[in-house]
Amino acid sequence: MKREKMRLILASRPEGKEKFIRQIEKWLGKSRADISVCLINEALAQSDDDCRWLLSAFSSLATTFANLRAVAPEQLKTKILGYDLIWCFGGYTNELLETFEKTGFSELLPKLLAGKIWVGSSAGACVLAKNYLGLLDFSISPHEKVTLFKENTYFLTDSAGLIVDNHEILLIENAV
């Protein structure tokens, strides 16, 4: 897919990172208090991790969950269109990819990316990459010790990430 119509934040852990939040506010022309978020947590749902951070990170935003396994793709599209951005969490990338494919979300996603902001946390960033859905022409390796770009892969620490604004990619090494 051409990145000409995509606005993405891709990171290991983008929640609470000021540079990413300011970029989203700029893109939307809204303050963070007025931004509505549709959360996709299918990869996280299979994890046994403590997720209290999730509630605190989104407590001040108008938020809904998109349950991909429970809603038909067209209903999901209608639901998501009512929100400013889609935030897809981490967890198991292969589980996320399998869910996207089984539910038809992988076919719907390119259309959504043409008009919505996508924030991908860990697996939510990886799943768009060339080695998964192939919507990007590079790969992402989150939770690394050093941030660098090598062999068409972005290796990202937990404080780093990418801002993809159509065809431009900005690597942020310290997003705090």
Secondary structure by P-SEA (a helix, b strand, c coil): cccccbbbbbcccccccaaaaaaaaaaaccccccbbbbbbcccccccccccaaaaaacccccccccccccccaaaaaaaaaaccbbbbbbccaaaaaaaaaaaccccaaaaaaacbbbbbcaaaaaaacccccccccccccccccbbbbccccccccccbbbbbcccbbbbbcccc
